[in-house]
Amino acid sequence: MINCYTLDKTKDNYNILKINKDDKKLYLGSKYKENEEVNKIIENQGIITENTNYIVFGIGTGNLVRELIKRKDKNSKIIIVEVDEKLLEFIIENKAVEDLINRSDIIITSKVNDMLDNAGKVINEMNVEFFRMIETTNYAKLYSKQLTEYFSAIKEFIVKVCIERNTIKMFSLEWYNTLLENMKFYAYGKSILEYKDKYKDRPAIIVSAGPSLNKNIDLLKSNTNNLIITGGRPLKALCEKNIKPDFLTIVDSSEASFDIVKDWIENIKCPLVMNETTSSQATKIHKGEKIVATRNKFIKRVFDNKIDTIDYGGSVAHSMTYFAMEMGCNPIIFIGQDLAFTNNKGHADGIEQFENNLDGYGRAEDIYIDDIYGEKVRTSLVLNNFRLQLETLIKLRENITFINATEGGANINGTIVMKLEEVLEKYCLNDFNKVTLKESISENRTGKIVKELENILSSMKECKKIAKEAIKIFKEYKNTYYLNKNEKLNSLNNKLNKLDLKLKKSYADTEILNDLVFDAMYTINNNKKYLINLTDSKSEIVKKKFDKNEDIYVVTVELMEMIIPKMEEEIKKILMI
């Protein structure tokens, strides 16, 4: 049935849209009390703050959006998603939303991908918790099937942003300390780019510790015509079965990531693929070659940009996969890559450091997705996000065959599902030389590293100095404001603006502090005592702004005082190498 759209008037004199769809006739709004209905929807969103952004599903005649514009902060954005393109054409042609179309704070879209692209420009780690999703009245009753895809997509996007935010907040200080402690290995380590295409068209097996690993790990004993790339968690199982990996990859800085390898890594002879966040305890006791990667600009300068990152997703599996891709491996074979709670387990048996049942892993927000057999399997939001990121990574290399030989777990789009035994018989028949680059002499980059770190240290000290000066001037500015000495305010304001510009420049020169700075600024920007609500009085707004700005300077000083000693200590250690 062709949808029929009609413009009408409500009893309280609002324009309203009537839709005849699939034998359903409904108004997008309230025919009798539109003003009351719109206000109720907005009030149900809770407190509106300066950080709040919105996605509104269903454009209607724009009544909901117009009221939202009146109440929102001037910098907040509204993304209007209209899933019915013909409805959108009708509304625009009839000039029902002409006042909304060219506003800088309004984005109107209809496609899922366009919605996600625009959401990415508006919603980020700093403001994600203030994001609000609103529906026009009766919209879900008419478009429930279409909305399922949109809701699923935006949920995946929000989950990804939240995971990234939570990860930074949890590990920012640990990453900083780990990076500095790992610098000595960047002085002599092999750049990941030195391995580019070294194993062109050779099969690589990516070993993860999912619940299904026990099904086929023993098959790796008898067939060595492949590269085995493992993460830290499966290392114990491999070593106990006398299976020698060709590359060990660790990208996690946590104590737990070291605990699972500490009894085995010292005797592992294969290279360690690492980045700046790899456990520094693991890098210290690993005796073999180090293959280094980075996303840090200052380390890239040390390597004259002849180095790459392996941070292509949230887990070590993504890093291992990207490394195999860079080496030219084909096919790339996954085992133990369940990305789900297969048989209600979180990982392969025999890894005692972790709970292995849903009591230890399961969460109320877990979801069910398709497994490799077309059935449903339980997974977490984090694991599902890993799956989606792995699928995105796979799409980067259409010339490579990716095989899911896990024999259980989630279906991974872009992979061929096969049993490992069949894979080995088909793709792993020919022997080949497995050589590392250990024999070649590495460049000594110690001098370059120290120079870069000393420059960063200088900028850190400058940040501290500027922030201390700003605290003094800002206190004077506050006193002057409350004493109504307006003639002096402009002079003090100009001084603060100049200091802010200097501070911003010095922060830019301390790029390795980005995560720490984010953590500090997030805490301030999202502190309820500083959040400006649209109901705040002028005096309340002024006080919140004053307190927030002063806290930014204070936190800057405290942050620098905490991290400068570590930088000075590690520079001395590097010079002693």
C-alpha positions as CSV (number, residue, x, y, z in Angstrom):
1,M,0.0,0.0,0.0
2,I,1.3,3.5,-0.9
3,N,1.7,5.7,2.1
4,C,-0.6,8.8,2.2
5,Y,0.4,12.0,3.9
6,T,-1.9,14.8,4.9
7,L,-1.3,18.1,6.7
8,D,-3.8,19.1,9.3
9,K,-4.3,21.4,12.2
10,T,-4.4,20.4,15.9
11,K,-7.1,21.7,18.3
12,D,-4.4,23.9,19.8
13,N,-3.5,25.3,16.4
14,Y,-0.3,23.4,15.5
15,N,0.4,22.0,12.1
16,I,0.4,18.2,12.3
17,L,1.0,15.3,9.9
18,K,-1.5,12.5,9.4
19,I,-0.2,9.3,7.8
20,N,-2.2,6.4,6.3
21,K,0.3,3.5,6.2
22,D,-0.5,-0.3,6.0
23,D,-4.1,0.3,7.0
24,K,-3.0,2.4,10.0
25,K,-4.1,6.0,10.2
26,L,-2.2,8.0,12.8
27,Y,-1.1,11.5,13.6
28,L,2.6,12.2,14.3
29,G,1.7,14.1,17.4
30,S,-1.4,14.8,19.3
31,K,-4.5,16.0,17.4
32,Y,-5.9,17.6,20.5
33,K,-3.1,18.6,22.8
34,E,0.1,18.9,20.7
35,N,1.7,21.5,22.9
36,E,1.1,19.4,26.0
37,E,2.4,16.3,24.3
38,V,5.6,18.0,23.0
39,N,6.4,19.4,26.5
40,K,5.8,16.0,28.1
41,I,8.3,14.3,25.7
42,I,11.0,16.9,26.4
43,E,10.5,16.9,30.1
44,N,10.8,13.2,30.2
45,Q,14.4,13.6,28.9
46,G,15.5,14.9,32.3
47,I,17.8,17.8,33.0
48,I,19.0,19.6,29.8
49,T,22.6,20.7,30.1
50,E,25.1,22.5,27.9
51,N,26.6,19.1,26.9
52,T,23.3,17.5,25.7
53,N,22.9,16.6,22.1
54,Y,19.9,14.9,20.5
55,I,18.8,12.4,17.9
56,V,15.1,12.8,17.1
57,F,13.3,10.1,15.1
58,G,10.5,11.3,13.0
59,I,10.4,14.8,11.6
60,G,6.6,15.2,11.6
61,T,5.9,18.9,11.1
62,G,8.8,19.9,13.4
63,N,6.8,20.8,16.5
64,L,9.0,18.7,18.8
65,V,12.2,20.0,17.4
66,R,11.1,23.7,17.6
67,E,10.3,23.3,21.2
68,L,13.6,21.5,21.8
69,I,15.4,24.4,20.1
70,K,13.9,26.8,22.6
71,R,15.1,24.8,25.6
72,K,18.5,23.4,24.5
73,D,21.9,25.1,24.8
74,K,22.9,27.2,21.8
75,N,25.8,24.9,21.0
76,S,23.8,21.7,21.2
77,K,23.0,19.8,18.0
78,I,19.8,18.0,16.9
79,I,20.0,15.2,14.4
80,I,16.6,14.6,12.9
81,V,16.3,11.1,11.4
82,E,13.4,10.5,9.0
83,V,13.3,6.8,7.9
84,D,10.5,7.5,5.3
85,E,12.2,9.4,2.5
86,K,8.9,10.0,0.7
87,L,7.5,11.6,3.9
88,L,10.6,13.8,4.1
89,E,10.1,14.9,0.5
90,F,6.4,15.6,1.2
91,I,7.2,17.7,4.3
92,I,9.9,19.7,2.5
93,E,7.8,20.3,-0.6
94,N,5.0,21.6,1.5
95,K,7.4,23.9,3.4
96,A,6.3,22.5,6.7
97,V,9.8,22.6,8.2
98,E,11.4,25.4,6.1
99,D,12.5,27.2,9.3
100,L,14.5,24.1,10.3
101,I,16.3,23.2,7.1
102,N,19.1,25.8,7.0
103,R,19.8,26.0,10.8
104,S,23.5,25.3,11.7
105,D,22.3,23.4,14.8
106,I,20.0,21.0,12.9
107,I,21.0,18.0,10.8
108,I,18.3,16.2,8.8
109,T,19.0,12.8,7.4
110,S,17.3,9.5,6.4
111,K,20.0,6.9,5.8
112,V,21.5,4.7,8.5
113,N,25.1,5.5,7.4
114,D,24.4,9.2,7.2
115,M,22.9,9.1,10.7
116,L,26.1,7.4,12.0
117,D,28.4,9.8,10.2
118,N,26.6,12.8,11.7
119,A,26.4,11.2,15.1
120,G,30.2,10.8,15.0
121,K,30.6,14.5,14.4
122,V,28.4,15.4,17.3
123,I,28.7,12.7,20.0
124,N,32.1,11.8,21.4
125,E,33.8,10.3,24.4
126,M,33.5,13.6,26.3
127,N,29.7,14.1,25.9
128,V,28.3,10.7,25.2
129,E,26.5,10.3,28.5
130,F,24.4,13.3,27.8
131,F,23.2,12.1,24.4
132,R,19.4,11.8,24.2
133,M,17.3,9.8,21.7
134,I,13.7,11.0,21.2
135,E,10.8,9.8,19.1
136,T,8.0,11.9,17.7
137,T,4.6,10.7,19.1
138,N,3.3,7.6,17.3
139,Y,6.4,7.3,15.1
140,A,7.3,3.8,16.4
141,K,3.8,2.5,15.8
142,L,4.1,3.3,12.1
143,Y,7.8,2.5,11.5
144,S,8.7,-0.1,14.0
145,K,10.3,-2.5,11.4
146,Q,12.5,0.3,9.9
147,L,13.5,1.7,13.3
148,T,14.9,-1.7,14.4
149,E,17.9,-1.2,12.1
150,Y,18.4,2.4,13.1
151,F,18.2,1.7,16.8
152,S,20.6,-1.2,16.5
153,A,23.1,0.9,14.6
154,I,23.0,3.8,17.0
155,K,23.3,1.4,20.0
156,E,26.4,-0.1,18.5
157,F,27.9,3.3,17.9
158,I,27.2,4.5,21.4
159,V,28.6,1.3,22.9
160,K,31.8,1.8,20.9
161,V,32.2,5.4,22.1
162,C,31.5,4.4,25.7
163,I,34.0,1.5,25.6
164,E,36.7,3.9,24.2
165,R,35.9,6.4,26.9
166,N,36.0,3.9,29.7
167,T,39.2,2.4,28.5
168,I,41.0,5.8,28.4
169,K,39.7,6.7,31.8
170,M,40.7,3.4,33.3
171,F,44.2,3.1,31.8
172,S,45.4,6.6,31.0
173,L,48.0,6.8,33.8
174,E,49.1,3.2,33.4
175,W,49.6,3.8,29.6
176,Y,51.8,6.8,30.3
177,N,54.0,4.9,32.8
178,T,54.2,1.9,30.5
179,L,55.1,4.0,27.5
180,L,58.0,5.5,29.3
181,E,59.2,2.2,30.6
182,N,59.1,0.7,27.1
183,M,61.1,3.4,25.4
184,K,64.3,1.5,25.8
185,F,62.9,-1.2,23.5
186,Y,62.1,1.4,20.9
187,A,65.8,2.4,20.9
188,Y,66.8,-0.9,19.2
189,G,63.5,-2.7,18.3
190,K,62.6,-3.6,14.7
191,S,59.9,-1.5,13.1
192,I,56.8,-3.5,12.2
193,L,57.4,-2.1,8.6
194,E,60.5,-4.2,8.4
195,Y,58.3,-7.2,8.2
196,K,56.0,-5.9,5.5
197,D,55.3,-8.6,2.9
198,K,58.0,-10.9,4.4
199,Y,55.5,-13.8,4.4
200,K,53.7,-13.0,1.2
201,D,50.9,-15.6,0.5
202,R,51.9,-17.7,3.4
203,P,49.2,-19.0,5.7
204,A,48.9,-17.5,9.2
205,I,46.9,-18.9,12.1
206,I,45.7,-16.3,14.6
207,V,45.4,-18.0,18.0
208,S,42.9,-16.6,20.6
209,A,41.7,-18.1,23.8
210,G,38.0,-18.4,23.2
211,P,36.1,-21.4,24.6
212,S,36.4,-23.4,21.3
213,L,40.2,-23.3,21.3
214,N,40.4,-26.8,23.0
215,K,38.6,-28.3,20.0
216,N,41.5,-28.0,17.6
217,I,44.6,-26.6,19.3
218,D,46.2,-30.1,19.1
219,L,46.2,-30.0,15.3
220,L,48.8,-27.3,15.4
221,K,51.4,-29.9,16.6
222,S,51.5,-31.9,13.5
223,N,51.4,-29.2,10.9
224,T,54.1,-26.5,10.9
225,N,53.5,-25.2,7.4
226,N,52.1,-22.0,8.6
227,L,52.8,-19.0,10.9
228,I,51.4,-19.2,14.4
229,I,50.6,-15.7,15.8
230,T,49.3,-15.9,19.4
231,G,48.2,-13.5,22.0
232,G,49.3,-13.8,25.6
233,R,46.3,-15.7,27.0
234,P,46.7,-18.9,24.8
235,L,50.5,-19.0,25.4
236,K,50.3,-21.4,28.4
237,A,48.1,-23.9,26.4
238,L,50.5,-23.8,23.5
239,C,53.6,-24.2,25.6
240,E,52.2,-27.1,27.5
241,K,51.5,-28.9,24.3
242,N,55.0,-28.1,23.0
243,I,53.5,-25.9,20.2
244,K,56.0,-23.1,19.3
245,P,54.5,-19.8,18.2
246,D,56.2,-17.8,15.5
247,F,55.1,-14.5,16.9
248,L,53.8,-13.5,20.4
249,T,51.7,-10.3,20.5
250,I,50.9,-8.4,23.6
251,V,49.3,-4.9,23.6
252,D,47.8,-4.7,27.0
253,S,49.5,-2.9,29.9
254,S,47.6,-4.4,32.7
255,E,49.0,-6.6,35.5
256,A,46.6,-9.3,34.4
257,S,48.1,-9.5,30.9
258,F,51.5,-10.1,32.5
259,D,50.2,-12.7,35.0
260,I,49.0,-15.0,32.2
261,V,52.5,-15.0,30.5
262,K,54.9,-14.6,33.4
263,D,55.7,-18.3,33.8
264,W,56.3,-18.8,30.0
265,I,57.5,-15.7,28.3
266,E,61.1,-15.8,29.5
267,N,61.7,-19.0,27.6
268,I,59.9,-18.0,24.4
269,K,62.3,-17.5,21.6
270,C,60.0,-16.0,19.1
271,P,59.7,-12.2,18.5
272,L,57.4,-10.2,20.7
273,V,55.1,-7.9,18.7
274,M,54.5,-4.9,20.9
275,N,53.4,-1.3,21.1
276,E,53.8,1.5,23.6
277,T,51.1,0.0,25.9
278,T,52.5,-3.5,26.1
279,S,53.1,-4.7,29.7
280,S,56.5,-3.3,30.6
281,Q,57.0,-6.3,32.9
282,A,56.5,-8.6,29.9
283,T,58.9,-6.7,27.7
284,K,61.6,-6.8,30.4
285,I,61.7,-10.5,30.8
286,H,61.1,-11.5,27.2
287,K,64.6,-12.2,25.8
288,G,63.8,-12.4,22.1
289,E,63.5,-9.8,19.3
290,K,61.1,-6.9,19.8
291,I,59.0,-5.9,16.8
292,V,57.7,-2.4,17.7
293,A,54.6,-0.5,16.5
294,T,53.2,2.9,17.6
295,R,50.4,5.4,17.1
296,N,52.4,8.1,18.9
297,K,53.6,11.0,16.7
298,F,56.9,11.6,18.6
299,I,57.9,7.9,18.3
300,K,57.1,8.1,14.6
301,R,59.5,11.1,14.3
302,V,62.2,9.0,16.0
303,F,61.7,6.4,13.3
304,D,61.5,9.0,10.5
305,N,57.9,7.8,10.0
306,K,59.1,4.3,9.0
307,I,56.8,2.6,11.6
308,D,53.1,1.8,11.7
309,T,50.5,1.2,14.3
310,I,48.7,-2.1,15.1
311,D,45.9,-0.5,17.0
312,Y,43.1,-1.5,14.7
313,G,40.4,-2.5,17.3
314,G,40.0,-3.1,20.9
315,S,41.7,-6.5,21.4
316,V,45.0,-8.2,20.7
317,A,43.2,-10.3,18.0
318,H,42.8,-7.1,15.9
319,S,46.5,-6.3,16.3
320,M,47.5,-9.9,15.4
321,T,45.3,-9.8,12.4
322,Y,46.6,-6.5,11.2
323,F,50.2,-7.7,11.6
324,A,49.5,-10.8,9.5
325,M,47.9,-8.6,6.9
326,E,51.0,-6.3,6.8
327,M,53.3,-9.4,6.4
328,G,51.3,-10.3,3.3
329,C,49.9,-13.6,4.9
330,N,47.2,-15.3,2.9
331,P,45.0,-17.0,4.0
332,I,44.6,-15.7,7.6
333,I,43.0,-18.3,9.8
334,F,41.2,-17.7,13.1
335,I,41.0,-20.3,15.9
336,G,39.7,-19.7,19.4
337,Q,38.0,-16.6,18.0
338,D,34.6,-17.2,19.6
339,L,33.7,-13.6,20.4
340,A,30.9,-15.1,22.4
341,F,30.1,-17.3,25.4
342,T,30.2,-20.6,23.6
343,N,28.7,-23.3,25.9
344,N,28.3,-20.6,28.5
345,K,32.1,-20.2,28.8
346,G,34.3,-17.1,28.6
347,H,37.5,-18.7,27.3
348,A,39.2,-22.0,26.7
349,D,39.6,-24.5,29.5
350,G,42.9,-24.6,31.3
351,I,43.4,-20.8,31.8
352,E,43.0,-20.7,35.5
353,Q,43.5,-16.9,36.0
354,F,40.0,-16.1,35.0
355,E,36.4,-17.2,35.8
356,N,35.1,-19.5,33.1
357,N,31.4,-19.3,33.4
358,L,28.6,-16.8,33.0
359,D,28.8,-16.0,36.8
360,G,32.1,-14.5,36.0
361,Y,31.4,-13.1,32.6
362,G,27.7,-12.7,32.0
363,R,26.0,-9.3,32.3
364,A,22.4,-8.3,32.3
365,E,23.0,-6.3,29.1
366,D,24.4,-9.3,27.2
367,I,22.8,-9.9,23.7
368,Y,22.3,-12.8,21.4
369,I,23.8,-12.9,17.9
370,D,24.2,-15.4,15.1
371,D,26.8,-18.2,15.6
372,I,28.6,-20.0,12.8
373,Y,25.8,-22.6,12.6
374,G,23.0,-20.0,12.2
375,E,21.8,-20.4,15.7
376,K,21.9,-17.8,18.5
377,V,24.8,-17.5,20.9
378,R,25.2,-15.2,23.9
379,T,27.8,-12.5,23.8
380,S,28.6,-9.3,25.7
381,L,28.5,-5.7,24.3
382,V,32.3,-5.5,24.4
383,L,32.8,-8.8,22.6
384,N,30.2,-7.9,20.0
385,N,32.0,-4.6,19.5
386,F,35.2,-6.6,18.9
387,R,33.4,-8.7,16.3
388,L,32.2,-5.6,14.5
389,Q,35.7,-4.1,14.5
390,L,37.2,-7.3,13.2
391,E,34.7,-7.3,10.4
392,T,35.7,-3.7,9.5
393,L,39.4,-4.8,9.6
394,I,38.7,-7.7,7.3
395,K,37.0,-5.4,4.7
396,L,40.3,-3.5,4.3
397,R,41.9,-6.4,2.4
398,E,39.5,-8.0,-0.1
399,N,42.4,-9.8,-1.7
400,I,43.0,-11.9,1.4
401,T,41.1,-15.0,2.3
402,F,39.9,-15.0,5.9
403,I,38.9,-18.3,7.4
404,N,37.0,-18.8,10.7
405,A,38.3,-22.2,11.9
406,T,37.1,-21.6,15.5
407,E,34.5,-24.3,15.2
408,G,32.2,-22.4,17.5
409,G,31.2,-18.9,18.6
410,A,29.9,-15.9,16.7
411,N,29.7,-15.7,12.9
412,I,32.3,-13.2,11.6
413,N,31.1,-11.6,8.4
414,G,33.8,-11.7,5.7
415,T,35.2,-15.1,6.7
416,I,34.8,-18.6,5.4
417,V,33.7,-21.1,8.0
418,M,35.8,-24.3,7.9
419,K,37.1,-26.9,10.3
420,L,40.8,-26.4,11.1
421,E,41.6,-30.0,9.9
422,E,40.2,-29.1,6.4
423,V,42.1,-25.8,6.4
424,L,45.4,-27.4,7.1
425,E,44.9,-30.0,4.4
426,K,43.9,-27.4,1.8
427,Y,46.1,-24.4,2.6
428,C,49.1,-25.6,4.7
429,L,50.8,-28.2,2.5
430,N,54.1,-26.5,1.6
431,D,57.0,-25.9,4.0
432,F,58.7,-22.5,3.9
433,N,61.6,-20.8,5.7
434,K,60.7,-18.9,8.8
435,V,63.3,-16.3,9.3
436,T,63.3,-13.2,11.6
437,L,65.3,-10.1,11.1
438,K,67.3,-10.5,14.4
439,E,70.6,-10.9,12.6
440,S,70.4,-7.5,10.9
441,I,71.8,-4.6,13.0
442,S,69.3,-2.2,14.5
443,E,69.8,1.5,14.4
444,N,70.5,3.0,17.8
445,R,67.8,5.5,18.3
446,T,68.6,6.4,22.0
447,G,69.7,9.9,21.2
448,K,66.6,10.7,19.1
449,I,64.3,9.3,21.9
450,V,66.0,11.3,24.6
451,K,65.8,14.5,22.6
452,E,62.0,14.0,21.9
453,L,61.3,13.2,25.6
454,E,63.3,16.2,26.8
455,N,61.3,18.4,24.5
456,I,58.1,16.9,25.9
457,L,59.4,17.4,29.5
458,S,60.1,21.0,28.8
459,S,56.6,21.5,27.5
460,M,55.2,19.8,30.6
461,K,57.1,22.1,32.9
462,E,55.8,25.1,30.8
463,C,52.2,23.9,31.3
464,K,52.7,23.8,35.0
465,K,54.3,27.3,35.0
466,I,51.5,28.8,32.9
467,A,48.7,27.1,35.0
468,K,50.2,28.4,38.2
469,E,50.3,32.0,36.8
470,A,46.8,31.6,35.5
471,I,45.5,30.5,39.0
472,K,46.8,33.8,40.5
473,I,45.3,36.0,37.8
474,F,42.0,34.1,37.8
475,K,41.6,34.6,41.6
476,E,42.1,38.3,41.0
477,Y,39.7,38.2,38.1
478,K,37.0,36.7,40.3
479,N,37.4,39.2,43.1
480,T,37.3,42.0,40.6
481,Y,34.1,40.7,39.1
482,Y,32.3,40.4,42.4
483,L,33.5,43.9,43.4
484,N,32.1,45.3,40.1
485,K,35.4,46.8,39.1
486,N,34.6,46.5,35.4
487,E,37.4,48.8,34.3
488,K,40.0,46.2,35.4
489,L,38.2,43.2,34.1
490,N,39.1,43.7,30.5
491,S,42.8,43.8,31.3
492,L,42.7,40.7,33.4
493,N,40.6,38.9,30.8
494,N,43.2,39.7,28.1
495,K,45.9,38.3,30.3
496,L,44.0,35.1,30.9
497,N,43.2,34.7,27.2
498,K,46.9,35.0,26.4
499,L,47.8,32.4,29.0
500,D,45.1,30.1,27.7
501,L,46.6,30.2,24.2
502,K,50.1,29.5,25.7
503,L,48.7,26.6,27.7
504,K,46.9,25.2,24.7
505,K,50.2,25.3,22.7
506,S,52.2,23.7,25.4
507,Y,49.6,20.9,25.8
508,A,49.8,20.3,22.0
509,D,53.6,19.7,22.5
510,T,52.9,17.1,25.1
511,E,51.1,14.7,22.9
512,I,51.8,11.6,25.0
513,L,49.6,13.1,27.6
514,N,46.5,13.2,25.5
515,D,44.8,10.3,27.3
516,L,45.7,11.7,30.7
517,V,44.5,15.2,29.7
518,F,41.3,13.7,28.4
519,D,40.7,11.8,31.7
520,A,41.3,15.0,33.7
521,M,39.1,17.2,31.5
522,Y,36.4,14.6,31.3
523,T,36.2,14.6,35.1
524,I,35.8,18.4,35.2
525,N,33.5,18.8,32.2
526,N,31.1,16.1,33.4
527,N,31.2,17.1,37.1
528,K,27.6,17.9,38.1
529,K,28.7,20.8,40.2
530,Y,30.0,22.5,37.0
531,L,27.3,21.5,34.6
532,I,25.2,24.4,33.4
533,N,21.6,23.5,33.4
534,L,19.2,25.5,31.3
535,T,17.2,26.3,34.5
536,D,20.2,27.9,36.3
537,S,20.1,31.5,37.2
538,K,22.7,34.0,35.9
539,S,24.6,34.0,39.2
540,E,24.6,30.2,39.3
541,I,26.0,30.1,35.8
542,V,28.7,32.6,36.6
543,K,29.8,30.7,39.7
544,K,29.9,27.4,37.9
545,K,32.0,28.8,35.1
546,F,34.4,30.5,37.6
547,D,34.8,27.3,39.6
548,K,35.2,25.1,36.5
549,N,37.9,27.4,34.9
550,E,39.8,27.6,38.2
551,D,39.7,23.8,38.6
552,I,41.1,23.3,35.1
553,Y,44.2,25.3,36.1
554,V,44.5,23.6,39.4
555,V,44.2,20.1,37.9
556,T,46.8,21.0,35.3
557,V,49.3,21.8,38.0
558,E,48.5,18.7,39.9
559,L,48.7,16.5,36.8
560,M,52.1,17.9,35.9
561,E,53.5,17.5,39.4
562,M,52.4,13.9,39.3
563,I,53.9,12.9,36.0
564,I,57.0,15.0,35.6
565,P,59.1,12.9,38.0
566,K,58.4,9.8,36.1
567,M,59.5,11.4,32.8
568,E,62.8,12.6,34.4
569,E,63.5,9.2,35.9
570,E,63.0,7.3,32.6
571,I,65.1,9.7,30.6
572,K,68.0,9.0,33.1
573,K,67.4,5.2,32.6
574,I,67.5,5.5,28.8
575,L,70.7,7.4,28.9
576,M,72.3,4.6,31.0
577,I,71.6,1.9,28.3
